[in-house]
Amino acid sequence: MAVYAGLDMGGTNLKYGLVDGQGKVLWWGKDPTPSDLQLLLEAIKQIWSALQKRAPGRITAFGFGLPGIFNRQTKLIHRSPNYPGLNGVPLEPLFSRLVEIPFTIHNDASMAAYGEYRVGAGQGSKSMVLLTIGTGVGSGLILNGQLWEGANGFAGELGHIIVNPDGDKCKCGSQGCLETEVSSEKIVKNYQQISRRTENISSAEVYQRALAGDGAAQEAFAQAGHYLGLGLASTINLLDPDKIILGGGVMKAGDFLLKPALKEIKRRSYLFDYSQCQIIPAVLGNQAGFIGAALWAQSRLMQV
């Protein structure tokens, strides 16, 4: 039995697991994301040992999904806003000392998109977009049945398209990015400004208040939904995908976020494009990243 390993590095947890050739999860686990590069390398060494022990057959390839802009020409992560310890580090030589089989490195959101495309909500799609909304906005593109990487591997950063030129400063260095306008942090900030409260509160608590009828909480999501709609309308007009798949913790807010987003999409996108594009939820959850990374490693191995 051919077995493939994948690892998805998130801001909070490392998710990792084993899949077969059809993407079926054979085993998976998670650990807290280490605070620095040296601890990360040690964690990968331990994870690799655990994966080998759990595998029902020989692991033939290992895929890594890492946060940041990975340049496939230089093999370096040029910028990882949420994990700067990866910036400019030659990862391939470091990983090759830990993992003695073929492996791939790619952007984490692109790997999640590839996972949804192969075995999740994107199955059967020719061109799709995955957007995951949480503490940030991750995205990946499948165009004409291929993971769209761009000239250097940077393509798909929809979280950093500008939707509000006068908006907040983004960690990427720009201003008013989609990520700054729809993230969980922004929803909390919206609520504090609208309600004129300065209490420490999470976006999940804002959602509970919205459910209970709190108008300020509902408006906080509506404002984020407005900018989400702007970003998605631009995406539809530019790429004409047949599916836009939405995931991430913020999407649990459901209609509080989606209704204003859909309203804005209908206003801003070409009617034909919108009518031909499904906007649907992701189905793989926290497993999408490592599943996609494992299947991407499989696909690269088969091309060698």
Summary of the structure (lengths in Angstrom):
residues: 304
radius of gyration: 19.3
end to end distance: 19.5
largest distance: 59.2
contacts: 1119
relative contact order: 0.17
helix: 45%
strand: 24%
